[in-house]
Amino acid sequence: MVDTSTLRAAVDRADEVFRESRGLLRGGARVDVAKLYALQGRLARALYALEQQILGFKQQTKELVAGKKRGDPAEDFLGKIQRIEEHIHAAESAIDRGKVIGDSFAWLFIAHDQPLLRKHYEHERLNHLPVGTGGIGEIEFIANAPRWGSHVALYHGITTFLRIGDVSFVNLQTGKIEGMAELKTRRVAPDQIRVSVTYVGQKLLFDAPPLDRAPPPADAGPADAQKFRDILRRQEEKIRVALASPAQGKKPIHRFEGAGVEFAPQALEELFDQAAVAAPSCVQFSPSVHLVGIKLPVATLADRVLNQDPVGAEAIVARVGPELVKAGTVGNPDNALEFGWLVFPSEGRYQLPFGVPPLLWWPIRPEVIEAMAAGSFSVMTFFNPAALIASLKRQGFTVLKKHPVRGFELRRPVGKTHEIAFKNVDYFFNLVSRHLMTEASVVDLIARLADDIAQRKLGGRIDLEMVFRGWDSTT
């Protein structure tokens, strides 16, 4: 029932686009500008084809469940459901490889605008591209109109971090996002669609329709027309808020300038050089983090995503894990161990964290980046928080935790009667355990945040807005 060959063919076609796109982005001065502008359309088509595979698999699940409810023979029902889920996971894993490219492309234009990026990150990420007529309209728009005079359109659907609206418009002369648009598509003939653009922002080199006169589909009834207008009104408001200046935000924030953390992925080069097929390498990245590098035999991306455990992760954890636990301080109650994957998690979906550059712009050798992006080199992370907790205690913090490696809360006295409490600090711990930020720089950042708050005599609950230094650099 599950058609592996069709999925494999779709992944193979997508991988061709992925490889060419990575080469274009990493081409530097030799880049073909025309092909670079066409990259978004080609990437979007490849991701759309994979999303259609997922849609087909989900439809098969619905048919199986419906058949079981009708009393149809349910031979190996659970086995069939599991195989479908495995194929969905494989398609999603391939899509995530493409989203790394989309993130890297958009990063070139928007990395410096941290206030706008922060607003995007406040919204929930959509894991799937729209399929059907709406998805086709978005793809055709970006494929046929990537340039608008001095502006370039950025399609949000190929990224994980652009979440407000469907398209952003970047002024190539100023480098600023000057507008966003919501796209609505309807089919007007069997082989023809019409894309309506609701635009908010500075005027571009085309005549946009007035925002309050965006027409509903011609064949819509009164109820559908009102629903259409309501959707546009909500999206327009989100876009206006995103484009507003930070001072116009509704919540009071404490702006912390220069939140410098040191991103140090160079250890991956040593890990890559030491690793061999069937012979993982291990290096200590920091007092709390060890990295294990695994090179895979020559294979296609389809081979890798369709294999549920291509690197033998369970065997590696069983062999390496106990040794790393022993390496911690004997008898320390903070000893614990969590393992994960760099960039591409084994569970859940890839997404670019706030404050971390996309993989294609990491300051390491191109062959290491390509191997990680293509899936021929994978990196496991082993995190023991004991050393990180000890460093925070030396800075005067009391460390409370709800889980051995997650759910931390930090407290530090201020004078004789007050204290500062940091909640939801897993973000900072993740910078160390999953995103190759140096332990010392993260601890220093948290300490400086506490010092700054104490000196300013800020009280009550406050939201921190950190402005990172040097995070938008590319190589």
C-alpha positions in Angstrom: 0.0 0.0 0.0 2.8 2.4 0.9 4.6 3.4 -2.3 8.2 3.8 -1.3 9.4 4.2 -4.9 7.3 7.4 -5.5 8.7 8.9 -2.3 12.2 8.0 -3.2 11.8 9.6 -6.6 10.5 12.8 -5.1 13.4 12.9 -2.6 15.9 12.3 -5.3 14.5 15.1 -7.4 14.5 17.4 -4.4 18.1 16.5 -3.5 19.2 17.6 -7.0 17.7 21.0 -6.3 19.2 21.1 -2.7 22.7 20.4 -4.0 22.6 23.0 -6.7 21.1 25.5 -4.3 23.7 25.0 -1.7 26.4 25.4 -4.4 24.8 28.7 -5.5 24.6 30.2 -2.0 28.2 29.2 -1.2 29.5 30.4 -4.6 30.6 33.8 -3.3 31.8 36.2 -6.1 31.2 33.5 -8.7 27.5 33.2 -8.0 25.1 33.3 -11.0 22.7 36.1 -10.0 19.9 35.0 -12.3 20.0 31.5 -10.9 20.2 32.9 -7.3 16.9 34.7 -7.8 15.4 31.6 -9.3 16.5 29.6 -6.3 13.4 30.3 -4.2 11.0 29.1 -6.9 12.9 25.9 -7.6 13.3 25.2 -3.9 9.6 25.8 -3.2 8.6 23.4 -6.0 10.8 20.7 -4.6 9.4 21.2 -1.1 5.8 21.3 -2.4 6.3 17.9 -4.1 7.4 16.4 -0.8 4.4 17.9 1.0 2.2 16.3 -1.6 3.7 12.9 -0.6 2.9 13.6 3.0 -0.7 14.5 2.1 -1.0 11.2 0.2 0.3 9.2 3.2 -2.1 11.0 5.6 -5.0 10.2 3.2 -4.0 6.5 3.3 -4.1 6.6 7.1 -7.6 8.1 7.0 -8.7 5.3 4.6 -7.3 2.6 6.9 -9.0 4.0 10.0 -12.3 4.5 8.1 -12.0 0.9 6.8 -11.4 -0.5 10.3 -14.5 1.4 11.6 -16.6 -0.1 8.8 -15.4 -3.5 9.9 -13.2 -4.2 6.9 -10.5 -6.9 7.3 -7.7 -5.2 9.4 -4.8 -7.5 8.7 -1.6 -5.9 10.1 -3.4 -2.6 10.8 -0.8 -1.3 13.2 2.1 -2.4 11.0 0.6 -0.5 8.1 0.0 2.6 10.2 3.6 2.5 11.4 5.0 2.1 7.9 3.0 5.2 6.8 4.3 7.2 9.8 7.9 6.2 8.9 7.4 7.4 5.3 5.9 10.7 6.6 8.9 11.2 8.8 11.2 10.5 5.9 9.5 13.1 3.8 9.6 15.6 6.6 13.3 14.9 7.1 14.0 15.6 3.5 11.9 18.9 3.7 14.0 20.0 6.7 17.2 19.7 4.6 15.6 22.1 2.1 14.4 24.5 4.9 18.1 24.9 5.9 18.7 26.3 2.4 15.7 28.6 2.6 16.8 29.9 6.0 20.3 30.5 4.7 18.9 32.5 1.7 16.6 34.7 3.8 19.3 35.2 6.4 21.4 37.1 3.8 18.7 39.8 3.7 17.2 39.9 7.2 19.8 38.8 9.8 20.6 42.4 10.8 17.0 43.3 11.6 16.7 41.7 15.0 13.6 43.6 16.2 11.7 42.3 13.1 13.1 38.8 13.5 12.0 38.8 17.1 8.4 39.5 16.1 8.5 36.7 13.6 9.7 34.3 16.3 6.8 35.3 18.6 4.5 33.5 16.2 4.0 29.8 15.9 6.0 28.1 13.2 4.0 26.3 10.5 5.6 22.9 9.8 3.9 22.3 6.5 3.7 24.3 3.2 0.1 24.8 1.9 -0.8 22.3 -0.7 -3.5 22.6 -3.3 -4.4 25.8 -5.1 -3.1 28.1 -2.3 0.4 26.4 -2.4 0.5 26.5 -6.2 -0.3 30.3 -6.1 2.5 31.1 -3.6 5.0 29.0 -5.7 4.1 30.6 -9.0 4.3 34.1 -7.4 7.8 33.7 -6.1 8.9 31.7 -9.2 7.7 34.3 -11.7 8.2 37.5 -9.7 11.3 37.3 -7.4 12.3 40.9 -8.3 10.2 44.0 -8.0 12.4 46.8 -9.3 15.0 47.5 -6.5 13.3 45.0 -4.2 13.6 41.3 -3.9 10.7 39.1 -2.6 11.5 36.6 0.2 9.1 33.6 0.3 8.4 32.7 3.9 7.3 29.2 3.1 10.8 27.9 2.4 12.1 29.1 5.8 11.4 28.2 9.4 11.7 31.7 11.0 9.7 34.0 8.7 6.1 33.5 10.1 4.1 36.7 9.5 2.5 36.9 6.1 3.6 35.0 3.0 6.2 37.3 1.4 8.6 40.0 2.5 10.1 42.7 0.2 13.7 43.8 0.8 15.1 47.0 -0.6 18.4 45.9 -2.2 19.8 49.5 -1.9 19.1 50.0 1.8 19.0 46.3 2.9 15.7 46.9 4.8 12.4 45.0 4.8 10.0 47.6 3.5 6.9 45.6 3.1 5.1 42.3 3.5 2.3 40.6 1.6 -0.4 38.0 2.1 -1.2 35.9 -1.0 -4.6 34.5 -1.7 -5.2 32.2 -4.7 -8.3 31.0 -6.6 -8.6 28.9 -9.7 -10.3 30.7 -12.6 -9.9 27.9 -15.2 -8.7 24.3 -15.2 -5.2 25.5 -16.2 -5.3 29.0 -14.7 -5.1 30.6 -11.3 -5.4 34.1 -10.0 -3.2 35.4 -7.1 -4.4 38.3 -5.1 -1.8 40.3 -3.1 -2.6 42.2 0.1 0.4 44.4 0.6 1.5 46.5 3.6 4.5 48.7 3.5 6.3 51.4 1.5 5.2 51.7 -2.1 7.0 49.4 -4.5 7.5 49.7 -8.2 4.1 48.4 -9.0 0.5 49.5 -8.3 -0.8 47.6 -5.4 -4.6 47.6 -4.8 -5.8 49.6 -1.8 -5.6 47.5 1.3 -9.3 48.0 2.3 -10.5 47.0 -1.2 -8.9 43.6 -1.6 -11.7 41.7 -3.5 -13.0 38.4 -2.3 -13.3 35.6 -4.9 -15.9 36.5 -7.5 -17.8 33.3 -6.9 -18.0 33.6 -3.1 -21.3 34.1 -1.4 -21.9 36.7 1.4 -20.7 34.5 4.2 -17.5 33.4 2.3 -16.8 37.0 1.3 -17.0 38.1 4.9 -14.7 35.2 6.0 -12.2 36.2 3.3 -12.2 39.8 4.5 -11.8 38.8 8.1 -8.8 36.6 7.2 -7.1 39.5 5.3 -7.8 41.9 8.1 -6.2 39.7 10.7 -3.1 39.0 8.5 -2.8 42.7 7.7 -2.8 43.6 11.4 -0.1 41.1 12.1 2.0 42.6 9.3 1.5 46.1 10.5 2.6 45.2 14.0 5.7 43.4 12.6 6.7 46.5 10.6 6.1 48.9 13.4 9.0 50.3 15.4 10.0 48.4 18.6 8.8 51.4 20.7 5.3 50.7 19.5 5.1 47.3 21.2 2.4 46.7 23.7 4.6 45.0 26.4 7.2 46.8 28.4 10.6 45.3 27.8 14.1 45.7 29.1 16.5 46.1 26.2 19.9 44.5 26.8 22.5 45.7 24.3 25.4 43.6 23.3 24.4 40.2 24.4 27.6 38.7 23.2 27.8 34.9 23.1 30.6 33.1 21.4 29.6 30.7 18.6 32.4 28.2 18.2 31.6 25.4 15.7 35.3 25.0 14.7 35.4 21.8 16.8 33.3 20.2 14.1 36.3 20.3 11.7 38.4 18.2 14.1 35.5 15.9 14.6 35.0 15.5 10.8 38.7 14.8 10.2 38.9 12.1 12.9 35.7 10.4 11.9 35.5 7.5 9.4 32.7 5.3 8.1 31.7 2.9 10.9 34.3 4.6 13.2 32.7 7.6 15.1 35.0 10.3 16.5 34.5 12.0 19.9 35.7 15.4 21.1 35.0 17.5 24.2 33.4 20.7 23.0 33.1 22.2 26.6 33.1 21.0 30.2 29.4 20.0 29.8 29.3 18.9 26.1 30.8 16.1 24.1 30.3 15.7 20.4 30.3 12.4 18.5 30.7 12.6 14.7 29.5 9.8 12.4 30.3 9.5 8.7 27.9 7.5 6.6 28.6 5.3 3.6 28.1 6.9 0.2 24.3 6.9 -0.4 21.5 9.1 -1.6 19.5 11.4 0.6 16.5 9.1 0.0 18.6 6.2 1.4 19.4 8.2 4.6 15.9 9.5 5.3 14.2 6.2 4.7 16.6 4.4 7.1 15.2 5.0 10.6 18.6 4.8 12.2 21.3 5.1 9.5 24.1 5.9 12.0 23.3 3.2 14.6 22.5 5.8 17.3 21.3 3.3 19.9 24.6 1.5 19.8 26.6 4.7 20.1 24.6 5.9 23.1 24.9 2.5 24.8 28.7 2.6 24.3 29.5 6.3 24.8 26.9 7.4 27.3 28.0 5.5 30.4 31.6 6.7 29.9 30.5 10.3 29.8 28.4 10.0 32.9 31.5 8.6 34.7 33.5 11.5 33.4 31.4 13.9 35.5 32.2 14.7 39.1 31.8 11.5 41.1 28.9 11.8 43.5 27.7 15.2 42.1 23.8 15.2 42.3 23.8 17.4 39.2 25.2 14.7 37.1 22.8 13.7 34.3 23.1 13.0 30.6 21.0 14.0 27.6 21.9 13.2 24.0 20.6 14.8 20.8 21.6 15.8 17.3 23.1 18.9 15.9 20.9 20.9 13.5 18.5 18.0 12.6 16.8 16.4 15.7 15.8 12.8 15.6 12.4 13.7 17.0 10.5 16.8 16.1 11.4 19.1 13.2 14.4 21.3 12.4 13.9 25.0 13.0 16.4 27.8 13.2 16.7 29.0 16.8 16.7 32.8 17.5 20.3 34.0 17.8 21.9 31.1 15.9 23.1 31.5 12.2 21.9 29.0 9.6 24.2 26.0 8.9 25.4 27.2 5.5 26.9 30.3 7.1 28.8 28.6 9.9 32.5 29.6 10.0 33.9 26.2 9.2 35.3 24.5 6.1 32.8 24.2 3.2 33.2 20.4 2.9 32.1 20.0 6.5 29.1 22.1 5.9 28.2 20.2 2.8 28.5 16.9 4.5 26.3 17.9 7.3 23.7 19.5 5.1 23.6 16.5 2.7 23.4 14.0 5.6 26.7 12.2 5.0 28.1 13.5 8.3 25.9 13.6 11.5 26.8 14.9 14.9 25.4 13.7 18.2 25.6 15.9 21.3 26.0 14.6 24.8 25.2 17.1 27.5 26.0 16.7 31.2 24.8 19.9 33.0 26.9 19.5 36.1 29.8 21.7 35.0 27.5 24.4 33.7 25.5 24.4 37.0 28.8 24.6 38.9 29.8 27.7 36.9 26.5 29.4 37.6 26.8 28.7 41.3 30.3 30.3 41.3 28.6 33.5 39.9 26.3 33.5 42.9 23.2 31.8 41.4 21.1 29.2 43.1 20.0 26.6 40.5 16.6 25.0 40.8 15.5 22.3 38.4 12.3 20.4 37.6 14.1 17.8 35.5 17.8 16.5 35.4 18.6 18.4 32.2 15.6 20.8 31.6 13.3 23.1 33.4 15.9 25.2 35.2 15.3 28.4 37.3 18.1 30.7 38.5 18.1 33.0 41.5 20.6 35.4 42.8 20.4 37.8 45.8 20.3 41.5 45.3 21.2 43.3 48.6 19.8 41.8 51.8 16.1 41.7 51.0 15.7 41.1 47.3 16.6 38.5 44.6 16.6 38.2 40.9 14.8 35.1 39.5 15.4 33.9 35.9 12.7 31.6 34.7 12.4 29.8 31.3 16.2 29.7 31.1 16.3 26.4 29.0 17.0 28.7 26.0 20.4 29.6 27.5 21.2 26.0 28.4 20.2 24.9 24.8 22.7 27.4 23.4 25.4 25.4 25.2 24.0 21.9 24.8 22.6 22.0 21.2 24.0 25.1 19.4 27.7 25.2 20.0 27.8 28.4 22.1 30.7 28.4 24.5 29.8 27.7 28.1 31.9 30.5 29.5 30.3 33.1 27.2 26.7 32.0 28.1 27.4 32.0 31.8 29.0 35.5 31.5 25.9 36.6 29.5 23.5 35.5 32.3 25.7 37.1 35.0 25.8 40.4 33.1 22.1 40.3 32.6 21.6 39.9 36.4 24.1 42.7 37.1 22.4 45.1 34.6 19.0 44.5 36.1 20.3 45.0 39.6 22.1 48.2 38.7 19.0 49.6 37.0 16.9 48.7 40.0 14.2 47.1 37.8 11.5 45.4 39.7 8.5 43.1 39.1 8.2 40.9 36.1 10.1 42.1 33.0 10.7 40.8 29.5 14.2 40.8 28.3 15.0 41.9 24.7 18.6 40.9 23.9 20.4 42.4 21.0 23.2 40.0 19.9 26.5 41.2 18.7 28.1 39.8 15.5 25.4 37.2 15.0 24.6 38.1 11.4 28.0 37.6 9.9 28.4 35.1 7.1 31.5 33.5 5.6 
